[in-house]
Amino acid sequence: MVAEPAEKTAKKSTRGKRKKTEQEAVSRGVGRPARLSREAILAASIALLEEEPVENFTLARVAKRLDTVSMALYNYFNSREALLCAVADEICMGFKLRRPRAGQSWQKKLRGWLEDVHKLADRHPVILKVLGVDGQTTAGWLRVTVTVSRTLYDEGMRGKELAVTSYLFCSQAVALIMFESMGASFHSALSLNHIEELGAAEQEFVLDKLRPFHSRLTSDDILDAGFNELIEGLERKMAG
């Protein structure tokens, strides 16, 4: 049996590869890229989290949104927790801290950080749902919060005091932003729908001392006062 020339064999191999590629293209639509990718999974996950609580989030629900099977997602993320962490990192990578001016005080720097975190949460409310997954802090959120720790370190704070203070500052900031983002109705007229269930003296106090001001409060008022309290708390701590 006479062997085919190497050039002829190479041409057959090339034609075979081309035919296989064309068949794959036809199966998913000519000129259309493969549907599944890391970026597509993250986008679908964020969209799903915008609509439903994180407790309902599963790989199966993401896969259904992408019209595929959940096993296909495991090629990109090995667990639900890994995908949620990736979502948090994807959003946190968009965090841009304003550049501190020369000679800027630590108070101004941390106030700017608070406002920038609020802007991030305002643009991507999903971040408030996925900051801590399975008791772990994502790398993206660590990058965001390290600014606080470094600022306090530069002001002379060290050791356990630095760890506790930066943790409390960041967690209180997130709690304030989260509560105001999800519960602004607590200082609206709706919050008094059940006031009749209070005693007469309690009703009188709320209606006389609080209600006239509740209706005027805005989220900006709440966050501005809350951010000021956080900074003033640090000032008292450092002064002591």
N, C-alpha and C positions, 0 to 999 in steps of 0.2 A: 504493500500500500504506500503510495507516494504522499509524503507530508505536504500540506499546503504551504506556500511561501509565507513568511512572517508578516509581510505587508498585507496580504489578503486576510490572514487571521485577525490582524489588528483592526481592519476595516469592519469585519463581521462583529467584533466585540463592540466597536464604537456604535454601529447601527443598532445592536441589541440594547445598549445603554440608552441611546436616544429614544428608541421605541418605548422602553420602560418609563422614561421620564415623561414622554408624551401621554402615555396611558394614565399616569398619576395626575397629570395636569387636567386631563379630561374628566377624571373621577371627581375632582374638586372644582371644576370649572376653568376653562382656558383663560389664562392671564390673571387668575385670582390666586393670591398667596394662601398658604395653609392657614386655616382658621385659628388654630390653637397656638398660643405663644404665652410666654411669661407676662408680657404686657397686656394681652387680652384677658388673661385670668385675673390680673390685678384690677383692671378696669371693671370687669364684671363683678368682682368682689366688692369694690367700693360702691358701685351702683346698688348692689344688694343690701349692703350695710346702711345705705342712705334711706332705704325703704323699711327695713325691719330691725328689730333689736339684735344685738350680737349673740344672744342666747339661741336664736333661730338659725344662726349661720352654720352651714355645713358644706363640705366639698361637693356633696350630691346636689345641693341647691345651686351652687356656682356652676357645676357641670350642666345642669338642666338649662341654665340661662345661656350657656354657650352651645347648647344643642350637642352635647357630647356625653361621655360616661365619666363617672368620678375617677375611675382607675387611670384615665388619661391625664388627670391633673397631678397624679403622683409622680409623673415624670419630671415635674417642675417643683412640687412642694410635697414633702413626705408626711405632712399632717395638717390638720385644721389649724393648729397653733402656729405652725411654720408659716402658713399663708396669712394669718392675721398679723403676725410679726412683720411680714413683708409689706403688708398694706400700711402698717404704721410707719415703717421705714420709708416707703415710697412717698408718703405725705410729708414726713418730717424733713426729707431731703429738700423740700421746697421752702423750708423755713429760712428766711434771710434776716439776720439781725442787723439793724442799722449800725453803721460805723460810728464808734464813739469819737467825739471831737477831742482835740488836744486839750488836756487839762480838765476833762469832764469828770464830775464827781461820781462816786459809786452809786449815789442815789439816782442820778439821772440815767446812768447806764442800766440799772436794774428796772427803773420805771420804763425805759425804752424796751427792755426785754419783756416785761409784762404786757405792754401794748402790742408787741409783735407776736407774742404767743396768742393773744386774743384775736389778732387778725388771721393767724393761721387757723384757729378753731372756727372763725367766722367763715372763712373760705372753704374749709373742709371739716364740717361738724363731725364727720366719721372718726376723726382722730380722738375725740373724747371717749369713744367706745372701745378703742383698741390700744390705749397707751400701755396697759399692763395686761399681758396675756399669760394665763396660767401662772400668775405670780411672778412673772419675769418682766424686767424693763427692756424694751427693745433698744437696739443700737442707735436707731434714729432719734429716739427720745433722749437717750444719754447725750448725744451730740447737742441737742437743744439745751438741756439743763446744765451742761458743764460750764456754760457762761456764768451762771449764778455762783457755782463753786469757785471758779477762778477769780471772780470779782471779790468774793469774801476772803479768799486766800490772799489776794493782793493787799487787802486791808488788814492783814495780820492774823486772821482766824486760822486755827490749826486743829488737827486731831479730831477727837470726838465732837467737839463743839462745831467744827466746820461741817462734819458729816450730818449732824442732827439739824443744824440751822439751815443748811442748803436744802435738805430733804423737806423740812417743814415749810420753807418758803415756797418751794416748787409745788408741793402737794396742796397747800392752801390756795395758791394761785389757780391751779387746775380746778379745784373744788369750787371756787368762786365763779370761774368762767363757765364751768359745766352747769352749776346750779342756775345761773342767770340765763344760760342758753336754753336750758330745758324747762325752767320753771319761772319765767318772767311773769306768768299770770298770778304769782303769789302776791304781787303788789299792784294787781289790777282789780277792777270792780268784781271780777269773777271770784276772787278769793273770799268774798264775804257772802257767798251764796248760802252758807250754813250758819250764819251768825246768830240766827234765832235759837240755835241749840245751846248757846252760852247763857250764863245767868244774866240777870238784868244789869247788875253792876258792871260785869265784864263787857256786855254789849255797849253800855253807855261809854265806857272808857275807850273802846275801839273806835266807836263812831265819832266821839268827840275829840280824842287826842291823836288818833292815827289816820282814820279814813280821809280827812281833808287833804292829807299829804300823800297818801298812797296813790291817789289818782294822778298826781303830778309827777311821780317818779318814772324815770326812764332807765333803760339798761345802762346807758352811759353814766347816769348819776350813780347807780349802784356800783358799777365797776370802777369809776373814778374814786369813790369813797373807799372801796375795798382795797384798791391798789395803794392809796395813800396810807391806809392802816398798815399794810404789809411793810412798806418802807419805814414808816414811823416806828413800827415794832423793832425793826433791825437797828434803827438809830438808838433806841433806848437800850437795846442789848449791848451795842458797842460802847455806848457811853458808860454803862455799868461795869 
